[in-house]
Amino acid sequence: MPRPIRVVVAKPGLDGHDRGIKVVARALRDAGMEVIYTGLHQTPEQIVAAALAEDADAVGLSVLSGAHMTQFRRVAELLREADAADIVLFGGGIIPDEDKAALAELGVTGIFTPGTPTAEIIAWLTEAVAGRLAAD
């Protein structure tokens, strides 16, 4: 039996609204994943350090402040610098459709906006990390 998926979820920057990420974190946990919620006001450096320390399969960011391009870009850069680009980077929040292609180019492979059913996020994440778990 494969080990559970390990996911670090975080609220980068100054955004103080964390209800949505707590709902997602609980749903992922209830689906059998190991979830580490780093809390509010995290820097990209703190988020990547937590992902590395926890041997995470995925990092999920919740950005409602409009700083999604900056926050996702920096986390993706730090993951690459740490030779950890195989960690799945996904997220959600208020992200305009016109930014999704640019985020995909950065390596953000899943974007979930408010109202996305948690079952959809769980199914996507399970599929997205399947290759990583098979390699373990």
NUVOTOR-238278 format. One record per atom (N, C-alpha, C, O, CB): x, y, z. Coordinates in steps of 0.001 Angstrom, whole numbers, plus 500000, padded with zeros to 6 digits. Glycine has a CB too. Layout:
NUVOTOR-238278
XYZ
...
END
This chain:
NUVOTOR-238278
500853498817500000
500000500000500000
500896501244500000
501810501341500819
499031500000501236
500644502198499089
501474503402499054
501221504273500286
500155504231500900
501200504206497770
502220505045500613
502068505960501748
501074507065501391
500801507300500214
503440506572502153
500539507737502396
499612508846502113
500315509992501389
501521510190501540
498983509363503417
499562510727500618
500059511936499974
500324512973501066
499501513172501959
499039512476498904
501485513631500981
501831514689501935
501694516039501243
502299516278500198
503278514497502493
500889516920501838
500604518216501235
500864519332502244
500362519301503368
499146518273500730
501649520305501829
501812521534502606
500883522558501992
500940522807500788
503310522041502615
500021523159502811
499144524226502340
499498525499503101
499811525463504291
497633523854502530
499442526629502387
499932527865502986
499184529078502466
498579529058501394
501413528025502722
499245530132503261
498707531452502909
499883532415502806
500320532966503816
497647531954503971
500400532623501597
501548533518501456
501144534985501500
500018535349501160
502275533229500160
502070535801501916
501843537243501874
500972537756503002
500886537160504076
501225537613500576
500332538873502729
499589539583503764
498112539226503834
497390539741504688
499722541041503549
497659538362502957
496260537948502937
495906537268504261
496566536310504665
495984536997501741
494878537756504926
494506537216506226
493256536363506234
492785535981507305
494326538315507169
492707536054505077
491466535278505003
491816533815504791
492299533441503722
490539535797503860
491575532976505808
492007531585505696
490887530552505810
491161529364505980
493019531309506740
489660530976505722
488569530018505844
488615528970504729
488474527776504993
487228530747505824
488812529415503481
488828528497502352
489931527460502448
489696526277502204
488975529264501078
491127527893502801
492242526942502874
492029525941504008
492455524790503911
493577527689503071
491377526373505071
491081525433506162
490056524384505720
490148523220506110
490556526195507400
489088524795504910
488113523840504372
488815522832503467
488571521629503561
486992524577503593
489682523326502594
490416522431501689
491337521514502484
491396520316502208
491233523245500658
492054522051503463
492961521237504276
492204520115504973
492669518975505009
493684522110505313
491057520432505517
490269519408506209
489776518344505223
489786517155505542
489071520053506941
489351518758504044
488883517802503041
490014516874502596
489810515670502443
488300518542501829
491206517438502390
492350516609502006
492685515623503121
492963514452502864
493577517491501679
492657516105504349
492917515226505495
491879514115505575
492221512950505778
492924516033506803
490622514477505416
489548513478505486
489642512455504360
489118511347504474
488190514164505440
490318512833503261
490526511914502140
491751511017502363
492101510213501498
490688512705500834
492396511157503522
493513510286503859
494892510870503609
495895510169503741
493390509041503106
494954512136503251
496245512764503008
496811513324504312
496073513654505240
496116513879501952
498142513421504356
498803514096505466
498911515565505084
499528515905504074
500220513468505781
498313516436505891
498241517855505554
498958518678506617
498714518522507813
496772518313505415
499837519548506164
500538520473507036
500102521873506622
500420522323505521
502108520293506948
499378522561507496
498960523934507219
499929524852507934
500026524826509161
497479524200507673
500646525664507174
501686526506507754
501153527772508396
501876528432509142
502678526870506706
499913528123508128
499335529309508743
499376530532507847
499765530466506681
500041529609510017
498966531643508422
498881532917507712
500241533594507581
501176533317508333
497914533844508423
500317534486506602
501446535411506441
502788534709506260
503794535119506840
501525536323507632
502796533665505466
504022532917505214
504791533503504037
504198533955503058
503703531449504954
506101533492504141
506928533903503011
507133532689502104
507008531552502559
508304534491503493
507441532914500850
507756531778499978
508898530927500544
508881529703500416
508125532277498578
509873531563501159
510992530819501759
510503529895502874
510943528748502963
512051531794502312
509605530380503716
509061529547504792
508253528377504226
508326527258504734
508180530392505730
507496528643503185
506655527611502578
507520526506501978
507258525324502198
505739528222501496
508536526881501229
509407525876500606
510199525132501676
510388523921501562
510370526538499588
510659525820502701
511372525141503791
510479524095504440
510936522993504747
511851526158504847
509213524427504652
508276523459505236
508065522280504297
508020521134504743
506926524130505550
507935522547503007
507735521462502038
508921520510502032
508746519292501975
507514522031500632
510121521061502091
511318520218502106
511429519440503411
511745518250503402
512572521070501897
511171520109504532
511266519454505842
510241518331505990
510511517321506641
511074520480506958
509083518505505396
508005517524505516
508018516482504407
507155515605504375
506677518226505522
508990516565503492
509064515662502338
507720515656501606
507158514601501312
509452514217502785
507225516853501322
505901517016500725
505879516539499275
506862516656498543
505465518477500800
504740516006498890
504482515648497495
503906516835496745
504031516932495524
503526514446497405
503271517742497489
502595518877496864
502593520065497807
502649519923499029
501156518507496466
502525521249497197
502374522508497920
501172523211497332
501087523407496120
503665523400497829
500241523591498195
499066524330497770
499050525705498399
499168525843499616
497795523572498123
498905526721497568
498843528097498050
497448528653497868
496783528371496871
499864528977497324
497008529438498825
495745530146498730
496045531634498714
496585532187499673
494789529772499903
495681532279497593
495988533697497436
494717534442497027
494176534229495942
497121533910496385
494260535307497909
493072536110497636
493420537583497463
492546538398497168
492056535945498756
494685537927497645
495096539325497704
495416539951496355
495632541160496273
496277539447498577
495450539150495301
495839539671493998
497318539526493718
497778539903492640
495456541104493891
498071538992494655
499523538835494493
499895537425494025
501013536964494253
500238539147495812
498961536753493376
499188535348493003
500376535167492064
501129534205492217
497946534782492352
500564536059491102
501684535891490162
503021535975490905
503912535159490669
501625536968489040
503159536932491778
504397537107492538
504632535930493487
505732535380493541
504355538423493329
503610535554494221
503758534489495225
504042533131494583
504963532427494999
502494534396496084
503255532762493570
503485531480492910
504845531456492214
505554530452492272
502371531194491899
505209532555491560
506501532617490866
507648532352491830
508547531565491533
506687533985490191
507615533003492973
508724532856493930
508772531447494515
509859530887494661
508592533885495064
507645530870494848
507639529505495375
508164528537494315
508954527647494631
506211529095495826
507742528699493080
508225527832491994
509735527979491825
510436526980491660
507504528167490665
510242529205491863
511689529440491751
512448528747492876
513459528086492639
511991530947491768
511957528902494089
512638528308495242
512609526781495183
513582526127495559
511995528793496545
511506526216494717
511449524757494570
512491524287493556
513189523300493788
510031524305494133
512593525000492430
513605524631491428
515014524766491999
515850523884491799
513462525508490167
515285525862492709
516607526075493298
516972524982494299
518146524650494463
516662527432493979
515964524426494963
516187523369495954
516179521980495315
516175520970496018
515122523441497048
516176521932493977
516107520667493243
514862519875493663
514899518654493816
517390519828493485
513766520607493843
512517519994494284
511364520366493349
510214520466493776
512192520422495722
511685520567492081
510650520937491116
509651519815490880
508616520031490249
511285521335489802
509951518604491386
508997517502491247
507858517602492265
506893516842492186
509717516165491406
507958518520493206
506851518756494138
505759519474493364
506002520517492756
507308519593495399
504571518923493386
503434519483492653
503038520807493296
502834520883494507
502227518489492636
502933521844492475
502544523171492953
501157523495492408
500936523519491198
503584524259492521
500233523742493326
498864524064492936
498340525145493868
498999525520494838
497948522800492975
497160525633493563
496617526647494440
495248527113494047
494614526601493124
497519527794494490
494819528105494785
493498528643494541
493371530035495090
494296530595495679
492446527755495135
492202530568494880
491916531916495325
491292532717494200
490701532167493271
493183532598495830
491435534009494302
490897534914493295
491953535049492198
492832535908492261
490520536318493915
491846534188491204
492834534137490130
492104534292488801
491335533415488407
493654532804490172
492339535388488120
491649535615486849
492029534566485803
493154534066485783
491967537014486321
491073534244484940
491317533266483882
492521533642483024
493276532771482593
490084533125483006
492700534941482775
493801535362481901
495180535122482518
496183535201481809
493651536830481562
495257534834483814
496544534547484465
496862533054484523
497986532676484855
496545535115485872
495897532212484207
496104530771484371
497183530211483455
497941529338483876
494815530041484121
497276530686482216
498305530189481300
499697530578481799
500621529767481747
498073530738479874
499851531804482276
501149532242482799
501534531440484038
502705531110484227
501118533743483132
500560531129484876
500841530308486055
501256528894485639
502165528315486234
499605530253486983
500605528345484637
500974527008484146
502416527007483644
503145526040483864
500014526555483015
502834528079482975
504222528186482513
505200528217483672
506338527768483538
504401529432481660
504769528738484801
505618528764485999
505698527400486675
506571527165487511
505093529796486990
504781526497486310
504756525179486933
503602524962487889
503553523952488591
506020524952487653
502672525906487919
501480525748488763
500500524894487955
499888525367486997
500838527164489177
500368523650488353
499645522691487515
498159522585487817
497423521967487047
500258521352487661
497705523161488896
496283523130489219
495858524436489846
496497524916490782
495961521966490154
494788525016489341
494235526252489885
492759526012490192
491994525555489342
494422527453488886
492387526328491406
491010526115491857
490476527412492442
491016527939493415
490930524964492904
489425527911491848
488849529170492295
487729528910493299
487276527773493437
488322529980491098
487277529952494002
486223529765494997
485012529040494402
484588529317493280
485794531118495571
484480528123495171
483326527347494742
483673525999494143
482779525188493896
482549528126493760
484960525739493902
485362524433493379
485034523374494417
485431523515495574
486879524407493019
484324522318494041
484040521246495006
485339520614495513
486265520378494737
483138520164494363
485400520349496799
486614519753497356
486893518384496740
488054517990496626
486494519629498876
485854517655496341
486060516347495698
486864516500494407
487654515622494062
484703515668495401
486666517606493695
487421517859492469
488895518105492778
489771517636492051
486831519059491715
489167518839493854
490551519110494252
491227517807494683
492369517546494305
490602520160495403
490537517002495459
491076515724495928
491406514815494749
492493514240494691
490078515029496873
490479514685493816
490700513818492653
491872514323491828
492716513536491398
489433513740491781
491931515627491604
493029516187490820
494372515950491504
495333515528490861
492812517686490594
494440516221492802
495696516079493531
496147514627493582
497336514340493442
495554516630494943
495219513723493777
495550512297493794
496187511887492473
497186511168492463
494291511447494066
495625512333491375
496164512025490048
497500512728489828
498428512134489279
495164512433488951
497605513976490246
498806514769489993
500035514206490692
501143514325490167
498583516193490434
499869513597491861
501022513077492575
501212511577492403
502127511004492993
500899513398494025
500375510936491615
500462509477491441
501837509053490973
502379508071491480
499413508993490447
502415509759490028
503745509408489520
504821509563490571
505749508758490641
504088510259488323
504701510596491389
505683510826492459
505641509692493479
506686509240493947
505420512180493158
504439509232493826
504318508145494797
504817506828494216
505408506019494931
502866507998495252
504585506612492941
505036505379492304
506561505299492287
507131504208492303
504485505283490876
507216506455492254
508676506486492223
509283506215493601
510456505852493695
509157507834491703
508505506384494663
509022506178496029
509211504719496374
509637504397497484
508093506803497034
END
